[in-house]
């Protein structure tokens, strides 16, 4: 039952917080900045962990836990930390940005656990807020499972936030709010005294224990010898199988994003390139590639090892570490000047961004950019810049430098990251990754406080907003950006020009002008439409392509300037084509959230976007 002593059957994952600010140290754990993408990821991740192979919906393979509920995305930024901060969030931003992934975890994924966060939201600790826990998670969304605290968060709202005068009061407030399980000692040590002091009734404890034990039952904890259960014969030998190791490599390949590629750069030819300079503090790393909350890798393939398996390489670190306090440029320049091509592997690691540590700027650390520029200026052949990081970096100097012919972002690509990089760089795999978040210039970090949780822009205050949905300032790269070695064309096959919303007789909007309608009840009955697109690979490389369907809604309720409605990935051989279909639910997908946090169907003209293709759609009564 305990995974050979290395883990239990309750996995406190996934992290589905919105990657609101590029400086966040834990952004690397999340699926990105978009609420729809994060929601789809959340429910899919949960189903993958939990669903039992015997088809019994009441059983759990393992119990997943969606975290950290809610509006949590600050670790420690300029002395402001997660234990003390009160995040001030509007109802509008809460409902249309921060809450959707958690809602999807429960309603679409049937997750067994939700974890509340350290921070306060609008003056209340999330782990002591009955509206958030008992009201929304348990009451409105009907969680079938338990609510856990982040580790020591109950202690922190007593100690750091001074929300209660005693630990007994903290235990009582948490349990009464709907908390079932405390990662920490407060409930274990102080609940009995809370009952004796009249702060808490035993019936509330019974509810919490029932929720915890129901999860254990669904995990088959009380069904006898675990070796005789469905997964009883699984062991370490099932982890590092050839197919699983290939899956690690394929996942890394699919996650790599090609951001720049001048003509004649990538892919490199393994027959033409006889010598390759491999330079940078991340060029021969191992543990850096697996990020944080990592498992035990089967084996590592570093970037240097992956590239050296294809062509002859010469390696120079160029910096003592990613902090790169002093760039050692001479040896790096010498090998780049004589090599047929140069790969620079730069970026960050857990010393730069991690839990408990946010970045304060968006530049490459230390003198990394100096190393990159000096090497590029003397390089004989193509120069490929690889960024290994969780968050976006301001690499505008490289984007604008014609000597730097290609830029790849690889995230923290896992144990097989080096092999995957070589696959893309030498053309064995056609890149198909897309950015899950906006890359901002350094000026964003200079002017936008990380502590401002507001999503929407405020021109009067010079505040540009956040994420592609609302941000009005300059960007380096946008959400969804990513190049291929091929080119793909889209053409519209089918989409309506008008959608009519049915209203009952006597509805106020039949006699008065309305800018929106409540996205509930009969208004939403069968209110869907299809979008059919033809996608053609017009290039010379076969490859995968992600089709994004976006909407720009009418300018009401401070709606997003653009929002994602759906996405589909298709594989197309060179010169082949396929049809992609989206079913759009007007109330669920096309709707916006008003200033009070209510979901509405805006009336008026929408623009549907797919790449450069645009289609006007009128939603009317």
C-alpha angles and dihedrals in degrees: 000000000000105000095250091309095301101096144354129235096265110084115193093213154147111054103211101171114135114259090232099159126032092222094064110121094214097046085103089071096055136078093240145262103312120092095210093049090046091049094051091046092048097053093041092049091049094048091049092054099039111034113103119224092228091069094242105143091196092060126081125212087198129341114250123204125206112216154232106011111221151009089329120150110122124094108167117328119172091331096315108116139186094250094061108028124111105203109212107211130172119231088242094056092042094055100040101035117017104033105045098080092052091046090052091048089061105031098037102023102033089221117198096219144025121196120212118219138238098248131085118240114210093341102317129092107243090229090056099041112107091190092059098039111028093021105047109013098039101022109033101026096032100225111208097207142031137311115228131191124233108255111294093348091131089054091046096055087055098040107030101025098035088219092146132030095222139027089239089059090048091053091048095047092049095050093043090050089057105268113150103177131030119205094211138039106280099093093041094052104031110031095085091054090048089057093047090049092054094247094117139025121226091236089070089054090049090056092051093047091047091054091050095047093045087060091050089051092052087052090056094243090147099041098095132252106016090210088069094051127095096275097028095116096052114113144150091294089067094059107064099040118146090251093052092048090050089049089056089053093046092048089053092048092052092047098054114104123208106211102171132018121167118203111279095020117094136055097046118211115240089208097049097042107073098167131030128192112214112194138169146071091271096045096098104023127133114179092036088068095061096054119201133327083032131173127223108282121227091221137328129242107192122205089255092050093047093051094041089057088065106037141001110284139192116203130208120168094206091195132048089232140339090283085068096193089173122020113220097212105163100075091038092054092047095056093042092052092058101036124094090230138001131220117194115195108196138147135091145312137193091293088065103037128013145113107316092018128081124183119249096205140022100230125111105270121269116326097342093116090051090053092048094048096046093047092047092052093059100033117124097208142018116328117216117194114202118194116202109191146113097234133039121275131210099246094155088129088062096040089056096042111093090199088066098071102180139022125198128185111203102172109207094319103193134238095321095044095118093052091048092051091052090049090057098038092053096040102251087123128033109226115245105161121126130203113261091199143033119265110219132195120251089258087073091061090044094056109024117073112223089222094064102098096186112124099192124074123254108200093185090061095038089245112149100198127233140277126006090289095067111003114119101181134087120295135198094208131355135229107278096024117142135131133223134204084242135051127238129202126203127206128180116242101171138001132135123252094205134031117192118206113213116230129188120245112277095025109153092235090063090068103025132050111258127188093200145004132223108267093225144090125001091352088072100042110130091338099153138122138190129236115199120191135182115220122193130188102220095175135088097251127075112228152136123278130192115218113208121198111202132178131208104202127204114284098261131122090013087288122190115277086228134000136185117251100175147328136212131187119215132181115222129183116224111292092004127121140202140184121246121198131199125190109207121201105206096209097041103034109021098040128103133211119247128221092272094052098259121136113241139181106231115220118223140045122347126186117215114206132200110169106304091341117105130186127185118225125185118207110196144154 
